[in-house]
Amino acid sequence: MSNKNKKTNEKPDEKSIKKVSDKEDEETLHNDREKESDDKSKTADTNLTEKEKDKIGRKIKKAVKYSIHTWIFRCFLCALGIEIVLEMLGRHSILGGLAFVFNAPIVFLYNVSIIFFTLLFALFIRKRVFGIAIISIIWLICGVINFIVLGFRVTPFAAVDFLMVKDTFSMIDVYYTKFQQILILIGIIAVISGIVFLFKKTPKYEGQINVKLTMLACVIAWGIVWGFTNFGVKHNIISDDFANLGMAYQEYGFAYCFTNSIIDNGISKPDDYSEEAVLAIKAELDEVKVKGRMKKPNIIIIQLESFFDPNGLKGLSMSENPLPNFNKFKDEYPSGYFTVPALGAGTANSEFEVLTGIKSTYFGAGEYPYKTTVNDTPVVSLCSLLADQGYATHAIHNNKSSFYDRNDVYNTMGFDDFTSLEYMYNVEYTSTGWAKDYTLTNDILKCLDSSKGEDFVFTISVQGHGRYPTGEDTCEDHIQVEYTFEEAMEEPFHYYINQIYEMDEMMGQLKEALDKRGEDYILILYGDHLPSLNISQHQLSDSTLFQTEYVIVNNINLDMPDEDMMSNELSGKLLNALKIPSGYAQKAHDLYEGEELDEKLEMIAYDELFGENYIYDGHTPVPERHMKMGITPIMLDSAKSNGDSVSIIGENFNSYSIVFVNDKKTDTSYVSSTELIIESEDVSSGDEIVVKQVDAAHHELSETNTIVYP
């Protein structure tokens, strides 16, 4: 029993132990499960947080990507980069561009704000990247053009140069070799291809275009530009009066000066402009009377292209004096320094001031009134004032007639005739393609012979025109030249000096011919501006970069002193010396001076060209437009068959004479001044034949009488 009981007692203990062990295992398992559950819960919580973080991150990235503020900031950074590049290009120097940033930080940021304002308009379109790229490319193209232009002339690229595109293409062979022209063409094709590629590859903006905020940004940017412009002009930080356009670009930056040249055109209306104000000026000027006996000699004015006296220029030595005639004239006749509005280019503005007495600086930055105003609007000038006294009025230019729109300008001014290159004969050319000035003597004499009375002959020379080439055999070696100031410019100077030597020969020949005629005459010679030869101010001893020289050769003992004068003073001083009545612009120089002169003269100019013309009682006293092209009539006599060709017989043909059959242009071969040849297949019996003068740009300038082919 006891053993049985003992066994019995032992078994429960084992079971008990087992139960306890199982219980502990269960508890451990339970705890492990709870722990695992907690771990899973914690892991789930951690994963959820990471997802939330990713979601928040994506939202932030999306917000940044599509935020208007982000795009505005990108535009600003882009504007910074563009402006720096533009200044480097405009100065032909990386360091020069960077120096502008640090030396004129306020003006630099002002230029940045102008570019920034234009870039903001890209935010209105879906292809924002493309829009920003296009606007940036436009700015950079303008900068590159400025870089190129400054390589050939001193005057930088301005908006008015877009009006000169046709003239530029007609002179492209003068400035660029065929290889360079091919490179330019390749560059243009590359830019266009790049634009097309950008348009295809740049993504579209997927966010919502916030038009209101974008417009607000544009308004604020414009407000900054407008506000600083007014503040800067008022406090002399910048200027809106660009007397020296090249210096203005250097001081005030490309973006400001170029955009100003786009916006600022014509003459701004004076604040006090009114009929009463103009009539008050008129009343004062009407009191300026001409006293003395009138003299009416033939008047010949020659504006000499890029002409000045290089004797005494520091760094330059020559084997002989290139201007013996001009220097002799200076010793014997009235002469002095001649202040012009241009440097290295801008011939037409010097010409405009001489003829009208009005300053070209009253117009917009870099503007040519010949291209924007007086090519359509009549203006009182030496031409109309002398025509009132019975003078026959002639214009001569040994370049194409449409250069600077002269064919329209001279017609509007009331010239009787205009002899351009298309109406000249036996013309010689320089190695760069400019007509030499020798032929001007014969053309001037033809004008003087064309009328019985007095003649006014206004002549524009072209032989001294740049670009000035390098290399051997670029010109006839009349004079040997050494130039130590800048070695790279010695060959261009050699070419230039030998051109003005030949121009001086023409002056001597012309004076001799005028003396032989036995008629009273005045011959005025002056340079339109200094040549583009990198001449610096400290190389000039007694003059400035904006001064050439003039001389008034005459055989009437003209009572004029040796004095320096402005180009817009010449017409008034000449008329006063001859006791010929002046126009109101010329009279203003007699009555006013200093700031008062500028205020009154600008009022007169605005009234005549843009206002109500109160000063001339509502009409301009300029002869009606009746100008003919050429002084020598071109006549068509007959046409005769030569088998495979047809000879067109007439008078005074030249290489610009083109045969038209039934108003259709034919391939014409120039044989002589009396014969042209066309193919027989181009004409049939009964066809109408006419000969037209056609310039290099395919403008039809005039035509002969018509004949019928037999």
PLY file of the C-alpha trace (Angstrom):
ply
format ascii 1.0
element vertex 710
property float x
property float y
property float z
element edge 709
property int vertex1
property int vertex2
end_header
0.00 0.00 0.00
2.69 2.23 0.98
4.69 1.51 -2.13
1.60 1.90 -4.20
0.83 5.05 -2.44
4.35 6.18 -2.90
4.18 5.57 -6.62
0.90 7.23 -6.67
2.32 10.21 -4.84
5.27 10.46 -7.23
3.15 10.62 -10.40
1.25 13.77 -9.45
4.49 15.47 -8.78
5.65 14.71 -12.31
2.40 15.87 -13.74
2.57 18.92 -11.59
6.05 19.62 -12.77
4.95 19.06 -16.32
2.00 21.38 -15.92
4.18 24.01 -14.39
6.65 23.59 -17.20
3.90 23.70 -19.81
2.44 26.71 -18.15
5.75 28.45 -18.20
6.20 27.53 -21.84
2.77 28.89 -22.62
3.52 32.08 -20.79
6.82 32.38 -22.57
5.12 31.69 -25.90
2.43 34.18 -25.05
5.00 36.74 -24.11
6.94 36.02 -27.28
3.78 36.41 -29.29
2.93 39.63 -27.54
6.46 40.83 -28.06
6.30 39.80 -31.71
2.97 41.52 -32.00
4.40 44.62 -30.39
7.39 44.43 -32.71
5.10 44.08 -35.71
3.00 46.93 -34.44
6.10 49.05 -33.97
7.35 48.03 -37.42
3.99 48.93 -38.95
4.10 52.25 -37.15
7.61 52.85 -38.47
6.63 51.95 -42.07
3.63 54.22 -41.90
5.80 57.09 -40.78
8.22 56.54 -43.67
5.34 56.52 -46.15
4.00 59.65 -44.66
7.44 61.18 -44.85
7.77 60.13 -48.49
4.36 61.56 -49.20
5.23 64.82 -47.51
8.55 64.88 -49.35
6.83 64.37 -52.66
4.40 67.13 -51.85
7.27 69.46 -50.96
9.14 68.59 -54.14
6.00 69.08 -56.19
5.31 72.37 -54.47
8.87 73.53 -55.14
8.77 72.28 -58.72
5.52 73.97 -59.61
5.77 76.99 -57.34
5.64 80.35 -59.10
8.31 81.52 -56.67
10.68 78.82 -57.86
10.21 79.79 -61.49
10.66 83.46 -60.70
13.92 82.64 -58.93
15.07 80.62 -61.94
14.32 83.57 -64.22
16.35 85.83 -61.97
19.37 83.49 -61.99
19.11 83.21 -65.76
18.97 87.02 -66.07
22.13 87.33 -63.97
24.03 84.99 -66.26
22.77 86.65 -69.45
23.71 90.14 -68.28
27.25 89.08 -67.37
27.71 87.48 -70.81
26.28 90.56 -72.57
28.74 92.86 -70.82
31.65 90.56 -71.65
30.62 90.57 -75.32
30.09 94.35 -75.35
33.57 94.95 -73.96
35.34 92.24 -75.94
36.71 91.16 -72.58
35.81 88.59 -69.93
37.53 90.61 -67.23
35.92 93.81 -68.52
32.47 92.27 -68.13
33.22 91.08 -64.61
34.69 94.47 -63.71
31.38 96.10 -64.66
29.60 93.83 -62.17
31.78 94.98 -59.28
32.46 98.57 -60.31
28.82 99.43 -61.01
26.75 96.89 -59.03
23.61 99.02 -58.93
23.62 99.64 -62.69
24.44 95.96 -63.23
21.41 94.85 -61.18
19.27 97.38 -63.02
20.24 95.75 -66.32
19.52 92.35 -64.76
16.04 93.58 -63.80
15.32 94.52 -67.43
16.28 91.06 -68.68
14.46 89.46 -65.74
11.27 91.31 -66.67
11.36 89.92 -70.22
11.99 86.36 -68.99
8.89 86.44 -66.79
6.67 86.34 -69.87
7.79 82.74 -70.41
5.77 81.79 -67.31
2.52 82.36 -69.17
3.08 79.37 -71.45
3.18 75.59 -70.89
6.65 75.14 -72.37
8.28 77.35 -69.80
11.79 76.03 -70.30
11.49 76.62 -74.02
10.12 80.11 -73.45
12.97 81.05 -71.12
15.46 79.56 -73.57
14.06 81.53 -76.53
14.07 84.84 -74.68
17.60 84.12 -73.47
18.73 83.25 -77.00
17.28 86.52 -78.34
19.24 88.51 -75.77
22.42 86.57 -76.48
22.03 86.94 -80.25
21.77 90.72 -79.78
24.90 90.54 -77.64
26.78 88.57 -80.28
25.69 91.04 -82.99
26.95 93.86 -80.79
30.24 91.99 -80.39
30.58 91.66 -84.16
29.48 95.22 -84.92
32.03 96.64 -82.49
34.69 94.77 -84.41
34.02 96.97 -87.44
32.90 100.28 -85.99
32.95 102.25 -82.75
29.18 102.67 -82.48
27.49 99.71 -80.74
24.46 97.79 -81.96
21.17 99.67 -81.53
17.58 98.98 -82.54
17.81 101.34 -85.51
20.33 98.94 -87.07
17.44 96.60 -87.83
16.39 99.21 -90.38
19.83 98.88 -91.96
19.54 95.15 -92.64
19.21 95.57 -96.41
22.15 97.94 -96.51
24.18 95.55 -94.37
23.56 92.60 -96.70
24.57 94.70 -99.69
27.95 95.39 -98.00
28.58 91.90 -96.64
31.37 91.22 -99.16
33.21 94.31 -97.86
33.22 93.18 -94.25
33.38 89.38 -94.52
35.27 86.88 -96.63
33.34 84.08 -98.34
34.58 81.68 -95.68
33.33 83.96 -92.90
29.98 84.30 -94.66
29.70 80.50 -94.78
30.50 80.31 -91.06
27.80 82.91 -90.33
25.30 80.93 -92.40
26.24 77.73 -90.55
25.81 79.57 -87.26
22.34 80.78 -88.24
21.31 77.28 -89.31
22.69 75.87 -86.04
20.69 78.38 -83.97
17.48 77.64 -85.85
18.07 73.89 -85.53
18.75 74.31 -81.83
15.50 76.19 -81.35
13.54 73.46 -83.14
15.29 70.81 -81.01
14.49 72.72 -77.82
10.85 73.02 -78.79
10.56 69.27 -79.34
12.55 68.13 -76.31
11.65 70.58 -73.56
8.84 69.32 -71.29
5.49 70.95 -70.81
4.67 72.52 -67.46
2.25 70.13 -65.72
1.15 72.39 -62.93
-1.56 74.98 -62.94
-0.55 78.26 -64.59
-1.18 80.91 -62.00
-1.96 83.80 -64.32
-2.76 86.27 -61.55
0.47 85.71 -59.65
2.48 85.74 -62.87
0.88 89.00 -63.92
1.56 90.40 -60.46
5.21 89.38 -60.77
5.44 91.10 -64.17
3.83 94.26 -62.82
6.19 94.34 -59.84
9.22 93.73 -62.08
8.09 96.47 -64.45
7.53 98.79 -61.50
11.10 98.16 -60.35
12.47 98.88 -63.83
10.33 101.98 -64.32
11.00 103.27 -60.83
14.74 102.82 -61.03
14.85 104.34 -64.50
13.27 107.55 -63.25
15.27 107.51 -60.03
18.52 106.75 -61.87
18.06 109.48 -64.48
17.06 112.02 -61.82
20.12 111.23 -59.67
22.57 110.83 -62.60
23.11 107.12 -61.98
22.10 106.52 -65.59
21.25 108.89 -68.42
18.70 108.96 -71.22
20.75 111.41 -73.26
23.21 109.36 -75.29
25.46 111.98 -76.87
28.17 109.31 -77.06
26.42 106.02 -77.70
29.55 103.91 -77.34
30.39 105.41 -73.97
26.77 105.06 -72.83
26.83 101.29 -73.47
30.02 101.03 -71.42
28.69 103.07 -68.50
25.03 102.03 -68.38
25.07 98.48 -69.74
23.86 96.77 -72.88
20.35 95.80 -71.74
19.36 99.34 -70.73
20.92 101.11 -73.71
19.60 98.64 -76.27
16.04 98.60 -74.90
16.16 102.38 -74.67
17.01 102.50 -78.37
13.86 100.44 -79.05
11.53 102.58 -76.96
13.05 106.02 -77.46
12.36 107.13 -81.03
11.78 110.51 -82.59
11.80 113.75 -80.63
9.89 113.71 -77.34
7.13 116.27 -77.07
8.40 119.21 -74.98
6.46 119.72 -71.75
5.55 123.30 -72.69
4.75 122.59 -76.35
1.78 124.62 -77.54
0.82 126.96 -80.34
1.43 129.96 -78.10
4.92 128.75 -77.13
5.94 128.10 -80.74
4.53 131.39 -82.01
6.42 133.21 -79.26
9.67 131.69 -80.56
8.65 132.53 -84.12
8.05 136.17 -83.17
11.52 136.40 -81.59
13.23 134.80 -84.58
11.38 136.96 -87.09
13.27 139.89 -85.58
16.56 138.33 -86.77
17.10 140.13 -90.08
19.68 139.67 -92.80
21.75 142.81 -93.33
24.03 143.43 -96.27
24.26 142.58 -99.94
23.41 139.00 -100.86
26.04 136.87 -102.60
24.99 133.87 -104.66
27.99 131.79 -105.68
27.82 128.14 -106.65
27.95 126.17 -103.41
29.58 122.75 -103.37
29.70 120.79 -100.11
31.59 117.50 -99.90
31.18 115.32 -96.84
34.32 113.18 -96.84
33.94 109.65 -95.53
35.95 108.95 -92.33
38.25 111.86 -93.18
40.60 113.64 -90.78
44.15 114.98 -90.78
46.40 112.23 -89.33
49.47 114.47 -89.15
50.47 114.66 -85.50
48.58 111.52 -84.45
50.70 109.95 -81.72
52.24 106.64 -82.72
51.89 107.28 -86.47
54.73 108.15 -88.84
54.41 108.54 -92.62
56.89 108.83 -95.45
55.18 112.07 -96.56
52.22 114.29 -95.82
49.11 112.50 -97.19
47.05 115.72 -97.33
49.08 118.43 -99.08
46.05 120.05 -100.69
43.84 120.01 -97.61
46.62 121.43 -95.44
47.28 124.17 -98.01
43.59 125.02 -98.09
43.53 125.29 -94.27
46.30 127.88 -94.42
44.55 129.97 -97.08
40.84 129.74 -96.28
38.45 129.69 -93.28
38.90 126.46 -91.36
38.78 124.86 -87.93
37.72 121.81 -85.97
34.33 120.37 -86.80
32.38 118.66 -83.99
30.21 115.85 -85.35
27.65 113.57 -83.63
29.28 110.33 -84.75
32.40 108.27 -84.16
33.53 105.56 -86.55
30.04 105.31 -88.12
26.80 107.28 -88.36
27.58 109.25 -91.52
23.93 110.14 -92.07
23.62 111.96 -88.75
26.52 114.30 -89.54
24.89 114.92 -92.89
21.49 115.56 -91.32
22.91 118.17 -88.93
24.81 120.01 -91.68
21.75 120.23 -93.94
19.09 121.06 -91.33
20.82 122.83 -88.44
19.06 120.42 -86.05
20.91 118.18 -83.59
20.48 114.47 -84.21
20.81 113.92 -80.44
17.28 115.29 -80.03
16.15 111.97 -81.50
16.30 108.55 -79.86
19.43 106.69 -78.82
21.43 105.77 -81.90
18.56 106.82 -84.15
19.08 107.88 -87.76
16.46 110.49 -88.71
17.14 109.54 -92.32
15.74 106.06 -91.62
12.87 106.99 -89.31
11.63 110.51 -90.05
12.93 112.69 -92.87
12.70 109.88 -95.41
8.98 110.65 -95.39
8.48 114.00 -93.62
9.64 117.24 -95.32
12.18 119.30 -93.40
13.55 122.75 -94.11
17.20 122.39 -95.10
19.96 124.08 -97.05
18.36 122.55 -100.13
14.96 124.22 -99.68
16.44 127.51 -98.42
18.73 127.83 -101.44
15.97 126.67 -103.80
13.93 129.65 -102.51
16.73 131.87 -103.84
16.65 130.29 -107.30
19.40 127.72 -106.86
19.30 124.43 -108.75
19.85 121.74 -106.14
21.79 118.53 -106.75
22.80 115.57 -104.58
25.69 113.22 -105.37
26.77 110.00 -103.65
29.19 107.43 -105.08
27.38 104.58 -103.37
23.98 103.01 -103.95
21.07 105.44 -103.85
19.10 103.56 -101.18
21.92 103.66 -98.60
20.40 105.37 -95.53
17.27 105.82 -97.67
18.91 108.79 -99.41
16.78 108.37 -102.53
13.72 109.06 -100.37
15.37 111.62 -98.08
16.67 113.82 -100.90
13.33 113.66 -102.64
11.57 114.75 -99.44
14.07 117.59 -98.93
13.29 118.86 -102.41
16.50 118.19 -104.34
16.12 118.55 -108.10
18.21 115.49 -108.91
20.31 112.79 -107.30
23.33 111.20 -108.95
24.11 107.96 -107.16
26.51 105.15 -108.08
23.89 103.70 -110.44
24.23 106.83 -112.62
28.03 107.18 -112.64
30.56 106.24 -115.29
34.19 105.08 -115.33
34.13 104.35 -111.62
37.25 102.91 -109.97
37.00 100.81 -106.82
39.16 100.16 -103.78
40.25 96.62 -102.95
37.38 96.45 -100.46
34.76 97.42 -103.03
34.13 101.10 -102.27
33.97 103.55 -105.17
36.94 105.90 -105.34
36.29 109.64 -105.18
38.03 110.62 -108.42
34.78 110.42 -110.36
33.13 113.02 -108.10
34.91 115.85 -109.90
33.22 115.05 -113.22
29.86 114.50 -111.57
30.04 117.85 -109.77
31.01 119.65 -112.98
28.07 118.01 -114.79
25.73 119.41 -112.15
27.21 122.90 -112.51
26.84 122.68 -116.29
23.24 121.50 -116.12
21.72 124.88 -115.22
22.19 128.49 -116.28
21.96 129.92 -112.79
23.53 129.15 -109.43
23.88 125.57 -108.23
23.96 123.90 -104.85
25.74 120.54 -105.03
25.70 118.40 -101.90
28.12 115.48 -102.22
28.78 112.43 -100.07
32.14 110.73 -100.51
32.71 107.03 -99.77
36.34 106.11 -100.56
37.58 106.35 -96.97
34.93 103.93 -95.69
35.94 100.99 -93.48
36.48 98.10 -93.04
40.22 98.67 -93.32
41.91 95.47 -94.54
45.11 93.75 -93.53
47.63 92.03 -95.74
49.64 92.97 -98.81
48.41 94.63 -102.01
45.32 96.13 -100.39
46.00 99.53 -101.98
48.41 101.53 -104.09
51.49 102.35 -102.03
51.69 106.12 -102.36
52.88 106.48 -98.77
54.72 104.18 -96.39
53.30 104.00 -92.87
54.57 102.93 -89.46
52.22 102.67 -86.51
53.76 101.85 -83.16
50.77 102.53 -80.93
49.08 99.23 -81.81
51.04 96.91 -84.06
47.98 95.00 -85.29
46.56 98.24 -86.73
49.58 99.15 -88.87
48.25 97.50 -92.04
44.74 98.99 -91.66
46.36 102.40 -91.15
48.49 101.86 -94.25
45.35 101.22 -96.30
43.51 104.20 -94.77
46.36 106.71 -95.24
46.68 105.78 -98.89
42.95 106.20 -99.43
42.85 109.71 -97.96
45.93 110.55 -100.05
43.82 109.84 -103.16
40.87 111.73 -101.68
43.18 114.72 -101.21
44.23 114.44 -104.86
40.56 114.66 -105.84
40.20 117.90 -103.81
43.12 119.46 -105.65
41.74 118.42 -109.05
38.29 119.75 -108.19
39.58 123.15 -107.05
41.63 123.47 -110.21
38.57 122.65 -112.33
36.38 125.13 -110.42
38.98 127.87 -110.84
39.06 127.25 -114.62
35.29 127.66 -114.88
35.57 131.28 -113.82
32.31 131.29 -111.84
32.01 132.32 -108.21
32.07 129.31 -105.94
32.33 128.06 -102.38
33.74 124.58 -101.81
33.21 123.24 -98.28
35.16 120.13 -97.29
34.76 118.29 -93.98
35.03 114.81 -92.48
31.87 113.09 -91.28
33.63 111.29 -88.37
36.92 109.72 -87.40
37.71 106.32 -88.95
37.21 103.06 -87.04
40.89 102.53 -86.31
40.86 102.24 -82.52
42.11 105.80 -82.13
42.17 106.85 -78.47
41.72 110.31 -77.02
45.27 110.68 -75.72
46.62 110.16 -79.24
44.99 113.46 -80.28
46.80 116.63 -79.26
44.27 119.43 -79.79
40.98 117.76 -80.70
38.52 115.18 -79.43
37.30 111.88 -80.82
34.21 113.71 -82.05
36.09 116.36 -84.00
37.24 116.26 -87.59
38.20 119.38 -89.58
36.58 121.61 -92.17
37.79 124.16 -94.71
35.78 126.61 -96.81
37.61 127.10 -100.11
36.22 130.02 -102.13
37.05 132.65 -104.75
34.81 135.43 -103.42
36.84 136.54 -100.38
34.22 135.09 -98.07
34.13 136.95 -94.78
34.29 134.08 -92.30
36.79 133.66 -89.46
38.85 130.61 -88.58
36.81 129.03 -85.82
35.72 125.70 -84.42
32.07 124.88 -84.96
29.41 122.23 -84.46
28.16 120.42 -87.54
24.63 121.79 -87.03
26.03 125.35 -87.04
27.52 125.19 -90.53
24.40 125.96 -92.57
23.51 129.02 -90.48
27.05 130.45 -90.55
27.27 129.91 -94.31
23.94 131.60 -95.02
24.79 134.50 -92.73
28.11 135.03 -94.50
26.32 135.10 -97.86
23.48 137.28 -96.50
20.95 134.66 -97.60
17.78 134.35 -95.45
17.90 131.39 -93.06
15.30 129.01 -91.72
14.13 129.12 -88.12
16.53 126.38 -87.03
19.47 128.38 -88.39
18.20 131.63 -86.87
17.97 129.98 -83.46
21.76 129.66 -83.46
22.03 133.43 -83.94
19.64 134.43 -81.16
20.06 131.83 -78.43
22.91 130.00 -76.77
23.56 127.25 -74.21
20.57 125.51 -72.64
18.14 128.07 -74.06
19.35 127.27 -77.57
18.80 123.55 -77.01
15.31 124.10 -75.59
14.18 126.42 -78.40
15.83 124.44 -81.19
14.33 121.17 -79.96
10.91 122.86 -79.81
11.32 124.03 -83.41
12.42 120.56 -84.55
9.54 118.83 -82.78
7.00 121.28 -84.18
8.22 120.85 -87.73
8.73 117.08 -87.78
6.25 115.71 -85.23
3.98 118.55 -84.14
1.48 120.85 -85.81
4.04 122.94 -87.72
2.86 126.15 -86.13
6.14 127.89 -86.92
5.54 127.55 -90.67
1.81 128.27 -90.45
0.83 124.64 -90.90
2.88 123.87 -93.98
6.57 123.29 -94.66
8.15 125.53 -97.33
9.89 122.63 -99.07
9.62 122.19 -102.86
7.23 119.50 -104.05
8.73 116.08 -104.62
9.92 115.95 -108.19
13.49 114.68 -107.89
14.91 112.87 -110.89
17.63 110.25 -110.69
20.87 111.11 -112.45
22.03 114.33 -114.06
22.69 112.78 -117.50
19.56 111.51 -119.27
19.56 107.83 -120.26
17.87 107.36 -123.63
16.69 104.31 -125.58
16.92 104.63 -129.39
16.47 101.26 -131.09
16.89 97.49 -131.01
18.41 95.33 -133.74
18.80 91.60 -134.14
22.25 89.98 -134.30
20.97 86.43 -134.78
21.22 84.80 -131.37
21.25 88.16 -129.60
19.65 91.58 -129.79
21.52 94.87 -129.45
19.75 97.60 -127.50
21.03 100.95 -128.73
20.82 104.16 -126.73
22.75 106.75 -124.72
24.45 106.87 -121.30
24.03 103.21 -120.35
26.18 101.74 -117.59
26.51 98.43 -115.74
23.30 99.14 -113.79
21.22 99.46 -116.99
18.88 96.48 -117.36
16.60 95.72 -120.30
12.95 94.90 -119.55
10.72 93.31 -122.16
6.99 93.70 -121.53
8.00 94.73 -117.99
9.91 91.47 -117.47
13.58 91.67 -116.48
16.04 90.05 -118.89
19.64 88.88 -118.56
21.43 91.97 -119.81
25.07 92.29 -120.85
26.68 95.73 -120.71
28.82 96.48 -123.77
29.26 100.24 -123.72
27.47 103.46 -122.84
25.56 103.12 -126.13
24.88 99.36 -126.31
23.35 96.58 -124.22
22.80 93.00 -125.37
20.01 90.51 -124.54
19.21 87.03 -125.84
17.02 86.96 -128.97
14.68 84.45 -127.33
13.75 87.09 -124.74
12.04 89.37 -127.24
9.53 88.99 -130.09
8.07 91.32 -132.68
5.69 93.80 -131.12
7.15 93.52 -127.61
7.70 96.70 -125.62
11.28 97.37 -124.55
12.44 99.72 -121.82
15.77 100.14 -119.99
15.73 100.63 -116.23
18.45 101.51 -113.74
18.42 98.77 -111.10
20.58 98.83 -107.98
22.29 95.90 -106.25
19.26 95.41 -104.01
17.01 95.13 -107.11
15.33 98.51 -106.62
14.12 99.96 -109.92
15.25 103.59 -109.76
14.25 105.04 -113.13
13.42 104.02 -116.68
13.88 105.27 -120.21
11.38 105.89 -122.94
9.72 102.77 -124.40
10.24 101.38 -127.89
8.49 98.53 -129.75
10.61 95.72 -131.11
10.11 95.51 -134.89
0 1
1 2
2 3
3 4
4 5
5 6
6 7
7 8
8 9
9 10
10 11
11 12
12 13
13 14
14 15
15 16
16 17
17 18
18 19
19 20
20 21
21 22
22 23
23 24
24 25
25 26
26 27
27 28
28 29
29 30
30 31
31 32
32 33
33 34
34 35
35 36
36 37
37 38
38 39
39 40
40 41
41 42
42 43
43 44
44 45
45 46
46 47
47 48
48 49
49 50
50 51
51 52
52 53
53 54
54 55
55 56
56 57
57 58
58 59
59 60
60 61
61 62
62 63
63 64
64 65
65 66
66 67
67 68
68 69
69 70
70 71
71 72
72 73
73 74
74 75
75 76
76 77
77 78
78 79
79 80
80 81
81 82
82 83
83 84
84 85
85 86
86 87
87 88
88 89
89 90
90 91
91 92
92 93
93 94
94 95
95 96
96 97
97 98
98 99
99 100
100 101
101 102
102 103
103 104
104 105
105 106
106 107
107 108
108 109
109 110
110 111
111 112
112 113
113 114
114 115
115 116
116 117
117 118
118 119
119 120
120 121
121 122
122 123
123 124
124 125
125 126
126 127
127 128
128 129
129 130
130 131
131 132
132 133
133 134
134 135
135 136
136 137
137 138
138 139
139 140
140 141
141 142
142 143
143 144
144 145
145 146
146 147
147 148
148 149
149 150
150 151
151 152
152 153
153 154
154 155
155 156
156 157
157 158
158 159
159 160
160 161
161 162
162 163
163 164
164 165
165 166
166 167
167 168
168 169
169 170
170 171
171 172
172 173
173 174
174 175
175 176
176 177
177 178
178 179
179 180
180 181
181 182
182 183
183 184
184 185
185 186
186 187
187 188
188 189
189 190
190 191
191 192
192 193
193 194
194 195
195 196
196 197
197 198
198 199
199 200
200 201
201 202
202 203
203 204
204 205
205 206
206 207
207 208
208 209
209 210
210 211
211 212
212 213
213 214
214 215
215 216
216 217
217 218
218 219
219 220
220 221
221 222
222 223
223 224
224 225
225 226
226 227
227 228
228 229
229 230
230 231
231 232
232 233
233 234
234 235
235 236
236 237
237 238
238 239
239 240
240 241
241 242
242 243
243 244
244 245
245 246
246 247
247 248
248 249
249 250
250 251
251 252
252 253
253 254
254 255
255 256
256 257
257 258
258 259
259 260
260 261
261 262
262 263
263 264
264 265
265 266
266 267
267 268
268 269
269 270
270 271
271 272
272 273
273 274
274 275
275 276
276 277
277 278
278 279
279 280
280 281
281 282
282 283
283 284
284 285
285 286
286 287
287 288
288 289
289 290
290 291
291 292
292 293
293 294
294 295
295 296
296 297
297 298
298 299
299 300
300 301
301 302
302 303
303 304
304 305
305 306
306 307
307 308
308 309
309 310
310 311
311 312
312 313
313 314
314 315
315 316
316 317
317 318
318 319
319 320
320 321
321 322
322 323
323 324
324 325
325 326
326 327
327 328
328 329
329 330
330 331
331 332
332 333
333 334
334 335
335 336
336 337
337 338
338 339
339 340
340 341
341 342
342 343
343 344
344 345
345 346
346 347
347 348
348 349
349 350
350 351
351 352
352 353
353 354
354 355
355 356
356 357
357 358
358 359
359 360
360 361
361 362
362 363
363 364
364 365
365 366
366 367
367 368
368 369
369 370
370 371
371 372
372 373
373 374
374 375
375 376
376 377
377 378
378 379
379 380
380 381
381 382
382 383
383 384
384 385
385 386
386 387
387 388
388 389
389 390
390 391
391 392
392 393
393 394
394 395
395 396
396 397
397 398
398 399
399 400
400 401
401 402
402 403
403 404
404 405
405 406
406 407
407 408
408 409
409 410
410 411
411 412
412 413
413 414
414 415
415 416
416 417
417 418
418 419
419 420
420 421
421 422
422 423
423 424
424 425
425 426
426 427
427 428
428 429
429 430
430 431
431 432
432 433
433 434
434 435
435 436
436 437
437 438
438 439
439 440
440 441
441 442
442 443
443 444
444 445
445 446
446 447
447 448
448 449
449 450
450 451
451 452
452 453
453 454
454 455
455 456
456 457
457 458
458 459
459 460
460 461
461 462
462 463
463 464
464 465
465 466
466 467
467 468
468 469
469 470
470 471
471 472
472 473
473 474
474 475
475 476
476 477
477 478
478 479
479 480
480 481
481 482
482 483
483 484
484 485
485 486
486 487
487 488
488 489
489 490
490 491
491 492
492 493
493 494
494 495
495 496
496 497
497 498
498 499
499 500
500 501
501 502
502 503
503 504
504 505
505 506
506 507
507 508
508 509
509 510
510 511
511 512
512 513
513 514
514 515
515 516
516 517
517 518
518 519
519 520
520 521
521 522
522 523
523 524
524 525
525 526
526 527
527 528
528 529
529 530
530 531
531 532
532 533
533 534
534 535
535 536
536 537
537 538
538 539
539 540
540 541
541 542
542 543
543 544
544 545
545 546
546 547
547 548
548 549
549 550
550 551
551 552
552 553
553 554
554 555
555 556
556 557
557 558
558 559
559 560
560 561
561 562
562 563
563 564
564 565
565 566
566 567
567 568
568 569
569 570
570 571
571 572
572 573
573 574
574 575
575 576
576 577
577 578
578 579
579 580
580 581
581 582
582 583
583 584
584 585
585 586
586 587
587 588
588 589
589 590
590 591
591 592
592 593
593 594
594 595
595 596
596 597
597 598
598 599
599 600
600 601
601 602
602 603
603 604
604 605
605 606
606 607
607 608
608 609
609 610
610 611
611 612
612 613
613 614
614 615
615 616
616 617
617 618
618 619
619 620
620 621
621 622
622 623
623 624
624 625
625 626
626 627
627 628
628 629
629 630
630 631
631 632
632 633
633 634
634 635
635 636
636 637
637 638
638 639
639 640
640 641
641 642
642 643
643 644
644 645
645 646
646 647
647 648
648 649
649 650
650 651
651 652
652 653
653 654
654 655
655 656
656 657
657 658
658 659
659 660
660 661
661 662
662 663
663 664
664 665
665 666
666 667
667 668
668 669
669 670
670 671
671 672
672 673
673 674
674 675
675 676
676 677
677 678
678 679
679 680
680 681
681 682
682 683
683 684
684 685
685 686
686 687
687 688
688 689
689 690
690 691
691 692
692 693
693 694
694 695
695 696
696 697
697 698
698 699
699 700
700 701
701 702
702 703
703 704
704 705
705 706
706 707
707 708
708 709
